[in-house]
Amino acid sequence: MSIEVNGKSLEVDEEGYLANLSDWEPGVADVMSKDDDLELTNDHWEIINFLREYYEEYQIAPAVRVLTKAVGKKLGKDKGNSKYLYELFPYGPGKQACRYAGLPKPTGCV
Amino acid sequence: MARPDFEIPELKAETEVPAVLEGTMSHSAPFVAKPEHQEPLHYPAELVEDWHDRAIAKMGDLLGRYRSLRVYLDSCVKCGACTDKCHYFLGTSDPKNMPVGRQDLLRKVYRRYFTLAGRYFPRLVGAQDLTREVLDEWYSYYHQCSQCRRCSVFCPYGIDTAEISMAAREILNDVGMGQKYCNEIIAKVFRIGNNLGLPEPALVDTLEGLEEDVLEEDGVEVKYPLDEKGAEVLLVTPSADFFAEPHVDGLIGYGKVFHEAGISWTLSSHASEAANFGLFIGSYENMRNVSMRIREAALDLGVKRIVFGECGHAWRVAYSFLNTLAGPFDFLDPDYPVPQHILEVTHDLIKRDAIKLDPSANDDMIVTFHDSCNIARATRMGNMPGGQFVIPRDVIRAAVNNFVDMAPETTHDATFCCGGGGGLLTDDLMELRVKGAVPRVDALRRVIEDHGVTHMAAICAICKSQFTKVLPYYGMGMDMIVSVHQLVSNAIVLGTRH
């Protein structure tokens, strides 16, 4: 399976996650969100960018609490909670936002 | 919440037994494992050419290894007692999700190849050749069993469908047709140490964050130590406890309990996972390899006790099999159970007045409790029969003022599975998960309506994630689900003991 991004064909797995992390470019998030009927705003991009930075350092998506805390610090305490993240990413911040950011899907009992 | 492409069942005051609808779930099958998920578990990378002979040989091997399997396959008299006991049948109406229907998928092939009557008069005894269609049917319906064992409670012969479904999955794996969700996860445990694939630096970062949070919220320096040699207790907990909500609130609670009781403890980066998906795929070898990490960590860190966090099937593996899989544990302190459950630790401390809880801290909640299937029907806690039902409720009652049990036909050893157990907690089975949750959600809705229940506490990472995900399909909030040690965490009075 693959998706078309800026004229390039990028391989994705059966759940729509990028097969190769290095294929990522901002257009990936645009194409994927369009498929979900979701319009990406700056608020979404704050999260996507944080996920990518964290992944680069730790080779894993941040834990929900790590993410909400970072968001709270950056965007204000009222946004530092899962409710805010679910408003942005209704399919779940862990999974939907990770997919847009080109990260692998978190596995396990989550 | 995703938009469902299936019909969400209507909730009832009491779960009704549906009229049978043949084949309604025959389309349901999880993603098949890829070669990179199969090979670390020592299974063929993909479906082998001689799958037929190999599957029959594996069935013969399992029949020789597990006497129980042959007894279960031989002894069903079709009495029908199990037919309305499976949450997946109640939620989907598919007769192959009746426990007897599910067992028969394996039984008919067993009869054909391993019984005299089946070899000579197959049609008379319902015996059937193993064909590709049968193999695919196994893959579909043995991944619609959460191995919760509720049916076995009601079977007059004690036939355990969970064991039959584990055997079927072991055969499927052995011919190269494993399930992606389980096998990818087991491979990650071998490679990194936990289901999530959290490497040590991420664990350190996460735990430091928790210490900051507790200090900020409670003004007390509670530690969440990792790889601390010489600690008394090694805590082994599901990696979801580091990662997800409400799981992490439980982990925060364990740390507060140890802190307040003055018990030195540590987590391990090597054994950073309590879950053991080797159980779900019926693989003794993989279950053993996962378990050995706990032994290695305990020896390396020189601990005296091993305590398990809130995880359902992990407690089954720990309580029932750990000593055979990874023992003997003669290097641990014989004055404590090997292993011990965190609820046993907390319960004992409350009884001895060694920690103090203020239940009014949870006065904004009316709490009910979901018995997890593996804990309810495959383990015990404490030293009395039924301790696995009493101890969690005792701890909850000490931590909250408002507790209400759900209907008795849905609790204790008659508890209903959350709908996501046994290796089915994956998005590609969402229809099954939502429909399988029906009996539990019916019972939950009743206590919400009758008693104003606001929260349901659970002691299993799978249950917590499953409910968080599926309750919104029924118009209930995902934050209704709490960890039992989250209640303890809210109620514990810090800084009064030592």
Chai-1 contact restraints between the chains, C-beta under 6 A:
chainA,res_idxA,chainB,res_idxB,connection_type,confidence,min_distance_angstrom,max_distance_angstrom,comment,restraint_id
A,E14,B,F31,contact,1.0,0.0,6.0,A-B,restraint_1
A,Y58,B,P201,contact,1.0,0.0,6.0,A-B,restraint_2
A,Y58,B,A202,contact,1.0,0.0,6.0,A-B,restraint_3
A,Q59,B,P199,contact,1.0,0.0,6.0,A-B,restraint_4
A,I60,B,G197,contact,1.0,0.0,6.0,A-B,restraint_5
A,I60,B,L198,contact,1.0,0.0,6.0,A-B,restraint_6
A,I60,B,A202,contact,1.0,0.0,6.0,A-B,restraint_7
A,A63,B,T206,contact,1.0,0.0,6.0,A-B,restraint_8
A,A63,B,F242,contact,1.0,0.0,6.0,A-B,restraint_9
A,A63,B,F243,contact,1.0,0.0,6.0,A-B,restraint_10
A,V64,B,A244,contact,1.0,0.0,6.0,A-B,restraint_11
A,V64,B,E245,contact,1.0,0.0,6.0,A-B,restraint_12
A,R65,B,V248,contact,1.0,0.0,6.0,A-B,restraint_13
A,V66,B,T206,contact,1.0,0.0,6.0,A-B,restraint_14
A,V66,B,G209,contact,1.0,0.0,6.0,A-B,restraint_15
A,S82,B,E245,contact,1.0,0.0,6.0,A-B,restraint_16
A,Y91,B,A2,contact,1.0,0.0,6.0,A-B,restraint_17
A,T107,B,E184,contact,1.0,0.0,6.0,A-B,restraint_18
A,T107,B,I185,contact,1.0,0.0,6.0,A-B,restraint_19
A,G108,B,I185,contact,1.0,0.0,6.0,A-B,restraint_20
A,G108,B,N195,contact,1.0,0.0,6.0,A-B,restraint_21
A,G108,B,L196,contact,1.0,0.0,6.0,A-B,restraint_22
A,G108,B,S239,contact,1.0,0.0,6.0,A-B,restraint_23
A,G108,B,A240,contact,1.0,0.0,6.0,A-B,restraint_24
A,C109,B,P238,contact,1.0,0.0,6.0,A-B,restraint_25
A,C109,B,A240,contact,1.0,0.0,6.0,A-B,restraint_26
A,C109,B,A461,contact,1.0,0.0,6.0,A-B,restraint_27
A,C109,B,I462,contact,1.0,0.0,6.0,A-B,restraint_28
A,C109,B,S465,contact,1.0,0.0,6.0,A-B,restraint_29
A,V110,B,A240,contact,1.0,0.0,6.0,A-B,restraint_30
A,V110,B,F243,contact,1.0,0.0,6.0,A-B,restraint_31
A,V110,B,A244,contact,1.0,0.0,6.0,A-B,restraint_32
A,V110,B,S465,contact,1.0,0.0,6.0,A-B,restraint_33
